[in-house]
Amino acid sequence: MKKVSLLTLLPLWALMFLVPSSFAQETPWEKFSEDGRVAYGEGRYLDATKSFLAALEEARRTGLGDDQLVQILNNLALTYKVSKIYDKAEPLYRKTLAIHEKQFGPDHPQVGETLNNLAELYQAQGRDAEAEPLFQRTLTIYEQVLAVDDPRVLRTRLALVQSYQARGKVIEAEKLLQKAIERAEKTLGAEHLYVVQALNSLAQFYQDQRKESEAEPLLRRALAINGKILGPEHPSVAKSLSFLAEVYRAQNKEAEAEPLLVRALAINEKKWGPEHPLVARSLTALARSYHAQGKSAQAESLFLRALAIDEKVWGQDAPRVARSQVNLARFYRREGKLPLAEFFLQKALAIDEKAFPATDARLLPTVVDLAEVYYDQQKYGEAEPLYKRALNVMGTAAQNDPELMSRIVKNYAALLRKLNRNDQALEIEKKDPAR
């Protein structure tokens, strides 16, 4: 299963409901807001910020009412948030919260939404101690006034789980997810699609804790419910099959995982056709299982087919294509075909460098993989600048991924020792978070 992602939930959706209802006699603040919404949707965040600031200035000049003002404040705050200008987003969310509490009282869903926005802003900055009570208050509001299967309830619960985990509150996180299952079962019945979501969330939590044996029965039950309600060939059943197969693979149960992945692939091919991105994902998952079982020829064929699909769907220079190239390169590296691994990693890095800033953390996996392939081939001169680059990109982010930081440090130090630069190796090793 993929880790729950909460900070990328619905930024465009959050703007969509703030579009003026009519453009027949568009006022200046509405025109500025619409320009900002369009720019935001196109990823032009600087232009969006300018438009929303102009809308805010116009609102203040004309004495616009609170309903319109909070629309602009939310749009501007969200744009600052995705631009990582957190210090400017926070006072806007706080102003919106004050307006909503005055308008609706402390327990209204709109107040909950604003609390959630502010909490997610804190969470994005690693300020989980401040985010936690806001998520708790939001969840209390939502559970009182919204349906048990409302998406906002699930979103906030998962965000609170993330905050608990970030602060080491594992027991609280587990209890919260268990309570969600119990509440859903009591309200909706034991065989409901929302129960499937709750089961999957707890299973993901157990996977994060490396408790696959506890995740397995939850995923089995989720699969059974999906199959009964939706039918055996529904795409959601394919997802459940893939989730369960991943748990088997984590326990080295490849023989149990393979038939589930084969079935998931068949469902996706029948539903979406042979050249769909979801088919590419299924091919990649099955290829990894084949490779783990020593079925190298079958694995290579599937990796290549997944790459071909992504190239056709997304274009030659898309980051999704780079991910498929990295998957193929890792396969070739494990097969000892280092020149092929190098070739595909170079292509992947070239794509990523066009798509992301030079210091973007999304470059790290490809940079590190390529450095290691160079090292394996004793191309130390090519490997060293990549290790330096990786350390530079990690920076303070090392605390968020200590395992990757440790891997970079150890491999770079080993390279320096190969070059008889032992003093430098010792200095580099001081950066190892595992020390």
VMD Tcl script that draws the C-alpha trace (Angstrom):
set ca {
  {0.00 0.00 0.00}
  {1.06 3.53 -0.63}
  {1.47 5.80 2.30}
  {-1.43 8.07 3.03}
  {-0.90 11.45 1.49}
  {-2.68 14.30 3.24}
  {-0.93 17.49 2.22}
  {-1.77 17.11 -1.44}
  {-5.43 16.48 -0.88}
  {-7.49 18.92 -2.85}
  {-5.76 22.27 -3.44}
  {-7.51 22.88 -6.77}
  {-10.86 21.73 -5.37}
  {-10.41 24.20 -2.53}
  {-10.34 26.98 -5.08}
  {-13.08 25.63 -7.29}
  {-15.85 26.20 -4.77}
  {-14.76 29.83 -4.44}
  {-15.50 30.73 -8.06}
  {-18.10 33.50 -8.36}
  {-21.51 32.11 -9.28}
  {-22.14 34.49 -12.17}
  {-19.96 36.43 -14.56}
  {-22.76 38.42 -16.22}
  {-21.81 41.60 -14.35}
  {-18.41 40.70 -13.02}
  {-17.07 43.07 -10.39}
  {-13.35 43.90 -10.17}
  {-12.74 41.63 -7.16}
  {-14.47 38.77 -8.99}
  {-12.34 39.35 -12.09}
  {-9.13 39.36 -10.03}
  {-10.27 36.23 -8.19}
  {-11.08 34.41 -11.44}
  {-7.69 35.38 -12.90}
  {-6.05 34.03 -9.77}
  {-8.01 30.80 -9.90}
  {-7.02 30.20 -13.51}
  {-3.36 30.95 -12.78}
  {-3.43 28.64 -9.77}
  {-4.92 25.83 -11.83}
  {-2.11 26.23 -14.35}
  {0.57 26.18 -11.64}
  {1.43 29.88 -12.07}
  {1.47 30.58 -8.37}
  {3.22 33.96 -8.55}
  {0.60 35.27 -10.97}
  {-2.14 33.75 -8.80}
  {-0.74 35.52 -5.74}
  {-0.73 38.89 -7.54}
  {-4.33 38.43 -8.66}
  {-5.58 37.41 -5.23}
  {-3.72 40.31 -3.61}
  {-5.42 42.65 -6.07}
  {-8.77 41.08 -5.22}
  {-8.07 41.56 -1.51}
  {-7.14 45.20 -2.03}
  {-10.34 45.76 -4.00}
  {-12.37 44.03 -1.28}
  {-10.93 46.30 1.38}
  {-11.43 49.40 -0.76}
  {-15.10 48.67 -1.37}
  {-15.91 47.27 2.07}
  {-16.83 43.85 0.77}
  {-18.83 41.60 3.08}
  {-17.32 38.80 5.15}
  {-18.59 36.03 2.86}
  {-16.67 37.41 -0.11}
  {-13.68 38.42 1.99}
  {-13.09 34.91 3.35}
  {-13.17 33.55 -0.20}
  {-10.27 35.80 -1.14}
  {-8.41 35.15 2.11}
  {-8.68 31.38 1.63}
  {-7.55 31.55 -1.99}
  {-4.55 33.68 -1.13}
  {-3.63 31.56 1.91}
  {-3.78 28.37 -0.13}
  {-1.59 29.88 -2.85}
  {0.97 30.95 -0.24}
  {0.82 27.46 1.26}
  {1.55 25.58 -1.98}
  {4.30 28.15 -2.65}
  {5.70 27.30 0.82}
  {5.40 30.91 1.96}
  {3.98 29.70 5.24}
  {4.47 32.86 7.29}
  {2.12 34.77 4.99}
  {-0.48 32.01 4.83}
  {-0.90 31.67 8.60}
  {-2.37 35.11 9.44}
  {-4.81 34.77 6.53}
  {-6.12 31.45 7.85}
  {-6.34 32.91 11.35}
  {-8.34 35.88 10.03}
  {-10.67 33.50 8.19}
  {-11.10 31.43 11.37}
  {-12.03 34.51 13.40}
  {-14.63 35.54 10.81}
  {-16.16 32.07 10.64}
  {-16.33 31.65 14.41}
  {-18.10 35.01 14.66}
  {-20.49 34.12 11.83}
  {-21.34 30.52 12.65}
  {-20.23 29.76 16.19}
  {-17.45 27.41 17.32}
  {-18.97 24.09 16.18}
  {-19.93 24.74 12.56}
  {-18.47 22.62 9.69}
  {-17.09 25.78 8.07}
  {-15.13 26.48 11.25}
  {-13.89 22.90 11.12}
  {-12.70 23.37 7.53}
  {-10.74 26.49 8.45}
  {-9.25 24.79 11.51}
  {-8.22 21.90 9.27}
  {-6.57 24.27 6.79}
  {-4.56 25.91 9.56}
  {-3.61 22.53 11.02}
  {-2.42 21.27 7.63}
  {-0.33 24.42 7.28}
  {1.35 23.65 10.61}
  {1.80 20.01 9.61}
  {3.51 21.03 6.36}
  {6.08 22.88 8.48}
  {6.63 19.99 10.89}
  {4.79 21.87 13.66}
  {2.80 18.80 14.70}
  {2.46 19.85 18.33}
  {0.47 22.88 17.13}
  {-1.40 20.97 14.42}
  {-2.58 18.18 16.72}
  {-5.12 20.10 18.87}
  {-6.54 21.77 15.77}
  {-7.04 18.42 14.05}
  {-8.62 17.08 17.25}
  {-11.05 19.98 17.41}
  {-11.86 19.64 13.70}
  {-12.54 15.93 14.04}
  {-14.83 16.53 17.03}
  {-16.83 19.07 15.01}
  {-17.05 16.83 11.96}
  {-18.09 13.74 13.89}
  {-20.89 15.73 15.54}
  {-22.40 17.26 12.42}
  {-21.30 15.25 9.36}
  {-22.14 11.77 8.14}
  {-19.75 9.07 9.29}
  {-18.62 8.45 5.69}
  {-18.12 12.11 4.78}
  {-14.70 12.49 3.08}
  {-13.81 15.36 5.40}
  {-14.04 13.07 8.42}
  {-11.64 10.58 6.89}
  {-9.24 13.30 5.73}
  {-9.00 14.87 9.17}
  {-8.70 11.55 10.97}
  {-5.77 10.50 8.78}
  {-4.11 13.88 9.24}
  {-4.42 13.51 13.01}
  {-2.93 10.01 12.76}
  {0.04 11.51 10.91}
  {0.52 14.08 13.66}
  {0.33 11.39 16.32}
  {2.92 9.29 14.48}
  {5.22 12.26 13.98}
  {5.19 12.81 17.75}
  {5.65 9.14 18.61}
  {2.06 8.70 19.83}
  {1.65 5.28 18.24}
  {-0.94 3.98 20.72}
  {-3.16 7.05 20.24}
  {-2.93 6.67 16.46}
  {-3.87 3.00 16.58}
  {-6.83 3.61 18.89}
  {-8.11 6.39 16.66}
  {-8.10 4.14 13.60}
  {-9.67 1.23 15.49}
  {-12.40 3.55 16.75}
  {-13.08 4.65 13.17}
  {-13.74 1.05 12.14}
  {-16.05 0.47 15.11}
  {-17.97 3.68 14.44}
  {-18.38 2.88 10.74}
  {-19.55 -0.66 11.46}
  {-22.07 0.53 14.05}
  {-23.48 3.26 11.83}
  {-23.22 1.74 8.34}
  {-23.00 -2.00 8.94}
  {-20.10 -4.43 8.74}
  {-20.12 -4.66 4.94}
  {-19.93 -1.08 3.68}
  {-17.42 0.56 1.35}
  {-16.52 3.12 4.01}
  {-15.60 0.24 6.31}
  {-13.17 -0.82 3.58}
  {-11.51 2.62 3.74}
  {-11.25 2.39 7.52}
  {-9.76 -1.11 7.32}
  {-7.24 0.02 4.72}
  {-6.19 2.97 6.90}
  {-5.49 0.76 9.91}
  {-3.69 -1.76 7.69}
  {-1.46 1.02 6.33}
  {-0.71 2.09 9.88}
  {0.38 -1.46 10.76}
  {2.54 -1.60 7.64}
  {4.25 1.62 8.70}
  {4.96 -0.10 12.02}
  {6.30 -3.20 10.18}
  {3.40 -5.23 11.57}
  {2.40 -6.91 8.32}
  {0.90 -9.90 10.12}
  {-1.66 -7.56 11.70}
  {-2.31 -5.73 8.43}
  {-2.97 -8.97 6.51}
  {-6.36 -9.96 8.03}
  {-7.64 -6.40 7.67}
  {-6.79 -6.37 3.98}
  {-8.30 -9.81 3.48}
  {-11.54 -8.54 4.96}
  {-11.42 -5.37 2.85}
  {-10.94 -7.48 -0.27}
  {-13.90 -9.70 0.63}
  {-16.20 -6.69 1.20}
  {-15.15 -5.01 -2.04}
  {-15.70 -8.22 -3.99}
  {-19.14 -8.82 -2.48}
  {-20.42 -5.27 -3.01}
  {-18.74 -4.32 -6.28}
  {-18.19 -7.66 -7.98}
  {-14.97 -9.62 -8.57}
  {-13.79 -7.57 -11.56}
  {-14.22 -4.05 -10.21}
  {-11.15 -1.73 -10.24}
  {-11.44 -1.32 -6.46}
  {-11.01 -5.06 -6.13}
  {-7.79 -4.73 -8.14}
  {-6.59 -2.15 -5.61}
  {-7.42 -4.45 -2.71}
  {-5.58 -7.31 -4.41}
  {-2.52 -5.10 -4.90}
  {-2.58 -3.90 -1.28}
  {-2.75 -7.45 0.04}
  {-0.02 -8.60 -2.36}
  {2.25 -5.84 -1.07}
  {1.81 -7.12 2.49}
  {2.65 -10.64 1.33}
  {5.75 -9.35 -0.45}
  {6.88 -7.53 2.69}
  {6.78 -10.91 4.43}
  {8.67 -12.60 1.57}
  {5.53 -14.52 0.58}
  {6.05 -14.09 -3.14}
  {4.17 -17.28 -4.02}
  {1.05 -15.86 -2.34}
  {1.54 -12.39 -3.82}
  {2.01 -13.42 -7.45}
  {-1.52 -14.74 -8.20}
  {-3.06 -11.66 -6.60}
  {-0.94 -9.39 -8.80}
  {-1.77 -11.43 -11.90}
  {-5.46 -11.08 -11.12}
  {-5.16 -7.33 -10.45}
  {-3.40 -6.89 -13.80}
  {-6.14 -8.82 -15.60}
  {-8.86 -6.67 -14.01}
  {-7.11 -3.42 -14.95}
  {-6.43 -4.56 -18.52}
  {-10.08 -5.55 -19.00}
  {-11.38 -2.31 -17.48}
  {-8.93 0.23 -18.90}
  {-7.33 -1.43 -21.90}
  {-3.72 -2.58 -22.40}
  {-2.10 0.88 -22.49}
  {-3.46 2.62 -19.40}
  {-1.32 4.07 -16.56}
  {-2.98 1.74 -14.03}
  {-1.97 -1.20 -16.20}
  {1.61 0.10 -16.14}
  {1.51 0.16 -12.33}
  {0.16 -3.39 -12.21}
  {2.88 -4.52 -14.61}
  {5.57 -2.96 -12.43}
  {4.25 -4.59 -9.26}
  {4.11 -8.01 -10.92}
  {7.55 -7.52 -12.45}
  {9.03 -6.91 -8.99}
  {7.44 -10.10 -7.72}
  {8.76 -12.07 -10.68}
  {12.25 -10.68 -10.14}
  {12.18 -11.56 -6.44}
  {11.39 -15.14 -7.47}
  {14.24 -15.29 -9.96}
  {11.98 -15.02 -13.02}
  {14.24 -12.46 -14.64}
  {13.11 -12.78 -18.26}
  {9.45 -12.34 -17.31}
  {10.28 -9.43 -15.03}
  {12.30 -7.62 -17.71}
  {9.48 -7.99 -20.23}
  {6.97 -6.43 -17.85}
  {9.28 -3.57 -16.82}
  {9.85 -2.74 -20.49}
  {6.15 -2.88 -21.26}
  {5.35 -0.55 -18.33}
  {7.96 1.91 -19.59}
  {6.50 1.81 -23.11}
  {3.01 2.54 -21.77}
  {4.21 5.49 -19.69}
  {6.15 6.93 -22.63}
  {3.05 6.71 -24.83}
  {0.66 8.11 -22.25}
  {2.78 10.84 -20.65}
  {5.40 11.66 -23.29}
  {9.13 10.98 -23.41}
  {10.09 13.74 -20.96}
  {7.50 13.20 -18.22}
  {8.57 12.49 -14.61}
  {6.36 9.40 -14.64}
  {8.54 8.06 -17.44}
  {11.62 8.73 -15.33}
  {10.13 6.62 -12.54}
  {9.69 3.69 -14.94}
  {13.25 4.14 -16.15}
  {14.51 4.02 -12.57}
  {12.54 0.81 -11.97}
  {14.12 -0.77 -15.03}
  {17.58 0.47 -14.06}
  {17.28 -1.07 -10.60}
  {16.31 -4.36 -12.21}
  {19.36 -4.25 -14.47}
  {21.63 -3.35 -11.56}
  {20.48 -6.37 -9.57}
  {21.04 -8.48 -12.68}
  {24.61 -7.17 -12.89}
  {23.92 -5.33 -16.17}
  {25.50 -2.12 -14.99}
  {25.90 -0.31 -18.34}
  {22.17 -0.70 -18.97}
  {21.40 0.50 -15.46}
  {23.63 3.53 -16.01}
  {21.96 4.30 -19.35}
  {18.43 4.38 -17.95}
  {19.41 6.29 -14.80}
  {21.10 8.95 -16.90}
  {17.94 9.30 -18.98}
  {15.79 9.48 -15.84}
  {18.01 12.12 -14.23}
  {17.92 14.24 -17.39}
  {14.11 14.19 -17.27}
  {13.97 15.03 -13.58}
  {16.43 17.88 -13.95}
  {14.14 19.49 -16.52}
  {11.08 19.00 -14.33}
  {12.36 19.99 -10.88}
  {14.71 22.57 -9.32}
  {18.30 21.43 -8.78}
  {17.82 21.18 -5.00}
  {14.43 19.43 -5.12}
  {14.31 16.30 -2.95}
  {12.50 14.44 -5.73}
  {15.83 14.22 -7.55}
  {17.47 12.32 -4.71}
  {16.55 8.69 -5.51}
  {17.83 8.96 -9.08}
  {20.97 10.86 -8.07}
  {21.82 8.30 -5.38}
  {21.08 5.31 -7.61}
  {23.28 6.67 -10.39}
  {26.10 7.42 -7.95}
  {25.96 3.82 -6.72}
  {26.00 2.41 -10.25}
  {29.05 4.53 -11.04}
  {30.67 3.23 -7.84}
  {29.87 -0.36 -8.79}
  {31.73 0.20 -12.06}
  {34.64 1.90 -10.26}
  {33.82 5.20 -11.94}
  {34.68 7.10 -8.80}
  {35.20 10.42 -10.55}
  {31.63 10.36 -11.85}
  {30.18 9.09 -8.56}
  {31.72 11.67 -6.20}
  {29.95 14.82 -7.47}
  {26.64 12.98 -7.28}
  {27.23 12.05 -3.64}
  {28.16 15.65 -2.87}
  {25.01 16.80 -4.62}
  {22.89 14.31 -2.69}
  {24.27 15.52 0.65}
  {23.59 19.12 -0.36}
  {20.00 18.34 -1.32}
  {19.40 16.39 1.89}
  {20.40 19.32 4.06}
  {18.06 19.66 7.00}
  {15.74 17.12 5.36}
  {17.99 14.38 6.77}
  {15.79 14.24 9.85}
  {12.83 13.31 7.64}
  {14.65 10.41 5.94}
  {17.51 9.29 8.19}
  {17.81 5.94 6.39}
  {18.53 7.61 3.05}
  {20.95 10.04 4.70}
  {22.80 7.16 6.34}
  {22.99 5.31 3.02}
  {24.45 8.35 1.25}
  {27.00 9.00 3.98}
  {28.20 5.39 4.18}
  {28.55 4.99 0.44}
  {30.29 8.33 0.00}
  {32.72 7.51 2.81}
  {33.45 4.14 1.20}
  {34.22 5.91 -2.07}
  {36.60 8.33 -0.34}
  {38.45 5.42 1.22}
  {38.81 3.85 -2.22}
  {40.57 7.08 -3.19}
  {42.78 6.95 -0.03}
  {41.13 10.07 1.39}
  {40.53 8.61 4.85}
  {40.43 11.91 6.73}
  {37.64 13.17 4.51}
  {35.79 9.89 4.93}
  {35.90 10.29 8.71}
  {34.47 13.81 8.43}
  {31.67 12.64 6.16}
  {30.80 9.81 8.54}
  {30.06 12.33 11.27}
  {26.94 13.25 9.31}
  {25.52 9.75 9.62}
  {22.30 10.00 11.69}
  {22.79 6.35 12.70}
  {25.96 7.15 14.64}
}
mol new
graphics top color blue
foreach p $ca { graphics top sphere $p radius 0.5 }
foreach p [lrange $ca 0 end-1] q [lrange $ca 1 end] { graphics top cylinder $p $q radius 0.2 }
display resetview
